[in-house]
Amino acid sequence: MKYSFNLEWSELSEELREKKIDEHIAYLFENNDLEMYSGKWKTLDDALEDLHLRDEVEEKIQMYFPIYF
């Protein structure tokens, strides 16, 4: 028997959403892909603490939701 459901970004726990945002920022920082966002960050900690960057990354991540299983 097959089951299917969709997962919305807003249905994820706040903790999981924050973790996914952190992971994406870390990935972008490690691959020098932060240029597409406004601002320059010298360290990963600076990037992770930038609220404007976090909002931009969250908006980008939301584009991939809902996820259908």
DSSP file (Angstrom, degrees, kcal/mol; ACC not computed):
  #  RESIDUE AA STRUCTURE BP1 BP2  ACC     N-H-->O    O-->H-N    N-H-->O    O-->H-N    TCO  KAPPA ALPHA  PHI   PSI    X-CA   Y-CA   Z-CA
    1    1 A M              0   0    0      0, 0.0     2,-0.4     0, 0.0     0, 0.0   0.000 360.0 360.0 360.0 133.6    0.0    0.0    0.0
    2    2 A K        -     0   0    0      2,-0.0     2,-0.3     0, 0.0     0, 0.0  -0.799 360.0-165.6-101.3 140.0    1.4    3.4   -0.9
    3    3 A Y        -     0   0    0     -2,-0.4     2,-0.3    66,-0.2     0, 0.0  -0.897   4.7-173.3-118.3 150.4    0.9    6.5    1.2
    4    4 A S        +     0   0    0     -2,-0.3     2,-0.3     2,-0.0    64,-0.0  -0.997  11.1 156.0-142.6 149.6    1.5   10.1    0.2
    5    5 A F        -     0   0    0     -2,-0.3    64,-3.1     2,-0.0     2,-0.4  -0.970  31.3-122.7-159.0 164.6    1.5   13.4    2.0
    6    6 A N  E     -A   68   0A   0     -2,-0.3     2,-0.5    62,-0.2    62,-0.2  -0.906  15.0-145.8-117.9 150.5    2.9   16.8    1.7
    7    7 A L  E     -A   67   0A   0     60,-2.6    60,-2.2    -2,-0.4     2,-0.3  -0.958  11.3-155.6-118.2 119.7    5.1   18.6    4.1
    8    8 A E    >>  -     0   0    0     -2,-0.5     3,-1.2    58,-0.2     4,-0.5  -0.686  22.8-125.9 -94.0 147.2    4.8   22.4    4.5
    9    9 A W  G >4 S+     0   0    0     -2,-0.3     3,-1.4     1,-0.3    -1,-0.1   0.892 111.5  56.3 -56.0 -42.0    7.7   24.6    5.8
   10   10 A S  G 34 S+     0   0    0      1,-0.3    -1,-0.3    52,-0.1     4,-0.1   0.684  98.5  62.5 -67.8 -17.1    5.4   26.1    8.4
   11   11 A E  G <4 S+     0   0    0     -3,-1.2    -1,-0.3     2,-0.1    -2,-0.2   0.629  84.2  94.1 -83.8 -13.9    4.6   22.6    9.7
   12   12 A L  S << S-     0   0    0     -3,-1.4     2,-0.0    -4,-0.5    -3,-0.0  -0.464  89.4 -99.8 -74.1 151.3    8.3   22.0   10.7
   13   13 A S     >  -     0   0    0     -2,-0.1     4,-2.5     1,-0.1     5,-0.2  -0.339  28.4-116.1 -66.8 154.0    9.3   22.8   14.2
   14   14 A E  H  > S+     0   0    0      1,-0.2     4,-2.6     2,-0.2     5,-0.2   0.885 117.1  55.0 -57.4 -39.6   11.0   26.1   14.8
   15   15 A E  H  > S+     0   0    0      1,-0.2     4,-2.0     2,-0.2    -1,-0.2   0.908 109.4  45.6 -62.5 -43.3   14.1   24.2   15.9
   16   16 A L  H  > S+     0   0    0      2,-0.2     4,-2.4     1,-0.2    -2,-0.2   0.885 111.7  51.6 -69.7 -38.4   14.2   22.2   12.7
   17   17 A R  H  X S+     0   0    0     -4,-2.5     4,-2.2     2,-0.2    -2,-0.2   0.936 111.1  48.0 -61.9 -45.6   13.6   25.3   10.5
   18   18 A E  H  X S+     0   0    0     -4,-2.6     4,-2.6     1,-0.2    -2,-0.2   0.891 110.9  51.6 -62.1 -39.7   16.5   27.1   12.3
   19   19 A K  H  X S+     0   0    0     -4,-2.0     4,-2.6     2,-0.2    -1,-0.2   0.915 109.8  48.8 -63.7 -43.3   18.8   24.0   11.9
   20   20 A K  H  X S+     0   0    0     -4,-2.4     4,-2.1     2,-0.2    -2,-0.2   0.883 111.6  49.5 -65.0 -38.4   18.0   23.9    8.1
   21   21 A I  H  X S+     0   0    0     -4,-2.2     4,-2.6     2,-0.2     5,-0.2   0.937 111.6  48.7 -64.4 -46.6   18.7   27.6    7.7
   22   22 A D  H  X S+     0   0    0     -4,-2.6     4,-2.6     1,-0.2    -2,-0.2   0.916 111.5  50.0 -58.3 -44.5   22.0   27.2    9.6
   23   23 A E  H  X S+     0   0    0     -4,-2.6     4,-2.3     1,-0.2    -1,-0.2   0.896 111.5  48.1 -62.9 -40.4   23.0   24.3    7.5
   24   24 A H  H  X S+     0   0    0     -4,-2.1     4,-2.6     2,-0.2    -2,-0.2   0.912 112.0  48.4 -69.2 -41.7   22.2   26.1    4.3
   25   25 A I  H  X S+     0   0    0     -4,-2.6     4,-2.8     2,-0.2    -2,-0.2   0.925 112.0  50.2 -62.7 -43.8   24.2   29.2    5.3
   26   26 A A  H  X S+     0   0    0     -4,-2.6     4,-2.6    -5,-0.2    -2,-0.2   0.907 110.9  49.6 -61.3 -41.7   27.1   27.0    6.3
   27   27 A Y  H  X S+     0   0    0     -4,-2.3     4,-1.6     2,-0.2    -2,-0.2   0.935 112.6  46.7 -61.3 -47.3   27.0   25.3    2.9
   28   28 A L  H  <>S+     0   0    0     -4,-2.6     5,-3.0     1,-0.2     6,-0.5   0.907 113.5  49.2 -61.8 -42.7   26.9   28.7    1.1
   29   29 A F  H ><5S+     0   0    0     -4,-2.8     3,-1.4     1,-0.2    -2,-0.2   0.926 110.7  49.2 -63.5 -46.0   29.8   30.0    3.2
   30   30 A E  H 3<5S+     0   0    0     -4,-2.6    -1,-0.2     1,-0.3    -2,-0.2   0.803 115.6  44.2 -65.3 -29.1   32.0   27.0    2.7
   31   31 A N  T 3<5S-     0   0    0     -4,-1.6    -1,-0.3    -5,-0.2    -2,-0.2   0.249 110.5-119.5-100.5  12.2   31.4   27.1   -1.1
   32   32 A N  T < 5S+     0   0    0     -3,-1.4     3,-0.3     1,-0.1    -3,-0.2   0.853  73.5 131.6  53.7  39.1   31.9   30.9   -1.3
   33   33 A D    > < +     0   0    0     -5,-3.0     3,-0.8    -6,-0.2    -4,-0.2   0.177  34.6  97.3-104.7  15.8   28.3   31.3   -2.7
   34   34 A L  G >   +     0   0    0     -6,-0.5     3,-1.9     1,-0.2    -1,-0.2   0.550  57.6  89.6 -81.4  -5.7   27.2   34.1   -0.3
   35   35 A E  G 3  S+     0   0    0     -3,-0.3    -1,-0.2     1,-0.3     4,-0.1   0.798  76.3  65.6 -61.1 -27.3   28.0   36.7   -3.0
   36   36 A M  G <  S+     0   0    0     -3,-0.8     2,-0.3     2,-0.1    -1,-0.3   0.633  96.6  69.2 -72.1 -10.6   24.4   36.4   -4.3
   37   37 A Y  S <  S-     0   0    0     -3,-1.9     2,-0.2     2,-0.2    16,-0.1  -0.759  98.3 -98.7-104.0 153.4   23.2   37.8   -1.0
   38   38 A S  S    S+     0   0    0     -2,-0.3     2,-0.1    14,-0.1    -2,-0.1  -0.489  85.0  30.6 -71.5 137.5   23.7   41.4    0.1
   39   39 A G  S    S-     0   0    0     -2,-0.2     2,-0.4    -4,-0.1    -2,-0.2  -0.186  74.7-103.7 105.0 163.4   26.6   41.9    2.5
   40   40 A K        -     0   0    0     -2,-0.1     2,-0.4     7,-0.0    -2,-0.0  -0.987  25.1-161.9-128.0 138.0   30.0   40.4    3.2
   41   41 A W        -     0   0    0     -2,-0.4    -7,-0.1     1,-0.1     3,-0.1  -0.978  11.7-165.4-125.1 131.6   30.8   38.1    6.1
   42   42 A K  S    S+     0   0    0     -2,-0.4     2,-0.3     1,-0.1    -1,-0.1   0.821  77.8  25.8 -83.4 -32.5   34.3   37.4    7.3
   43   43 A T  S  > S-     0   0    0      1,-0.1     4,-1.7     0, 0.0     5,-0.1  -0.883  77.3-117.4-129.6 161.6   33.4   34.4    9.4
   44   44 A L  H  > S+     0   0    0     -2,-0.3     4,-2.8     1,-0.2     5,-0.2   0.881 115.6  57.8 -62.6 -38.4   30.7   31.8    9.4
   45   45 A D  H  > S+     0   0    0      1,-0.2     4,-1.6     2,-0.2    -1,-0.2   0.895 104.3  51.7 -60.3 -39.9   29.5   33.0   12.8
   46   46 A D  H  > S+     0   0    0      1,-0.2     4,-0.7     2,-0.2    -1,-0.2   0.922 112.0  46.5 -60.3 -44.0   29.0   36.5   11.4
   47   47 A A  H >< S+     0   0    0     -4,-1.7     3,-0.8     1,-0.2    -2,-0.2   0.908 110.5  51.9 -65.8 -42.4   26.9   35.0    8.6
   48   48 A L  H 3< S+     0   0    0     -4,-2.8    -1,-0.2     1,-0.2    -2,-0.2   0.796 111.0  48.4 -66.0 -27.6   24.8   32.8   10.9
   49   49 A E  H 3< S+     0   0    0     -4,-1.6     2,-0.8    -5,-0.2    -1,-0.2   0.572  82.8 106.2 -89.7  -9.7   24.0   35.8   13.2
   50   50 A D    <X  -     0   0    0     -3,-0.8     4,-2.3    -4,-0.7     5,-0.1  -0.605  53.3-164.7 -75.9 109.8   22.9   38.1   10.3
   51   51 A L  H  > S+     0   0    0     -2,-0.8     4,-2.3     1,-0.2    -1,-0.2   0.852  87.0  54.2 -66.2 -35.7   19.1   38.3   10.6
   52   52 A H  H  > S+     0   0    0      2,-0.2     4,-2.2     1,-0.2    -1,-0.2   0.929 110.3  46.9 -64.2 -43.9   18.7   39.8    7.1
   53   53 A L  H  > S+     0   0    0      1,-0.2     4,-2.8     2,-0.2     5,-0.2   0.915 110.0  53.6 -62.2 -43.2   20.7   36.9    5.6
   54   54 A R  H  X S+     0   0    0     -4,-2.3     4,-2.5     1,-0.2    -1,-0.2   0.908 109.1  48.9 -59.2 -42.1   18.7   34.4    7.6
   55   55 A D  H  X S+     0   0    0     -4,-2.3     4,-2.2     2,-0.2    -1,-0.2   0.917 112.0  48.4 -63.7 -43.0   15.4   35.8    6.3
   56   56 A E  H  X S+     0   0    0     -4,-2.2     4,-2.0     2,-0.2    -2,-0.2   0.916 113.3  46.8 -63.9 -43.2   16.7   35.7    2.7
   57   57 A V  H  X S+     0   0    0     -4,-2.8     4,-2.6     2,-0.2    -2,-0.2   0.905 110.9  51.9 -66.9 -41.1   17.9   32.1    3.1
   58   58 A E  H  X S+     0   0    0     -4,-2.5     4,-2.4    -5,-0.2    -1,-0.2   0.912 108.6  51.6 -61.9 -41.0   14.6   31.1    4.7
   59   59 A E  H  X S+     0   0    0     -4,-2.2     4,-0.8     1,-0.2    -1,-0.2   0.902 110.8  48.4 -61.6 -40.9   12.7   32.6    1.8
   60   60 A K  H >< S+     0   0    0     -4,-2.0     3,-0.8     1,-0.2     4,-0.4   0.919 111.1  49.8 -65.6 -43.6   14.8   30.7   -0.7
   61   61 A I  H >< S+     0   0    0     -4,-2.6     3,-1.9     1,-0.2    -2,-0.2   0.893 103.5  60.5 -62.3 -40.0   14.3   27.4    1.2
   62   62 A Q  H >< S+     0   0    0     -4,-2.4     3,-1.7     1,-0.3    -1,-0.2   0.749  88.8  72.5 -61.4 -23.7   10.6   27.9    1.3
   63   63 A M  T << S+     0   0    0     -3,-0.8    -1,-0.3    -4,-0.8    -2,-0.2   0.761  93.5  55.6 -62.3 -23.4   10.5   27.9   -2.5
   64   64 A Y  T <  S+     0   0    0     -3,-1.9    -1,-0.3    -4,-0.4    -2,-0.2   0.403  94.4 128.8 -91.2   2.5   11.1   24.2   -2.4
   65   65 A F    <   +     0   0    0     -3,-1.7     2,-0.1    -4,-0.2   -57,-0.1  -0.803  34.6  53.6-107.0 151.9    8.1   23.5   -0.2
   66   66 A P  S    S-     0   0    0      0, 0.0     2,-0.5     0, 0.0   -58,-0.2   0.492  71.8-159.0 -75.8 154.7    5.7   21.8   -0.1
   67   67 A I  E     -A    7   0A   0    -60,-2.2   -60,-2.6    -2,-0.1     2,-0.5  -0.886   6.4-148.1-100.5 130.9    7.5   18.5   -0.4
   68   68 A Y  E      A    6   0A   0     -2,-0.5   -62,-0.2   -62,-0.2   -64,-0.0  -0.855 360.0 360.0-104.6 133.2    5.4   15.6   -1.6
   69   69 A F              0   0    0    -64,-3.1   -66,-0.2    -2,-0.5   -63,-0.1   0.336 360.0 360.0-115.5 360.0    6.1   12.1   -0.4
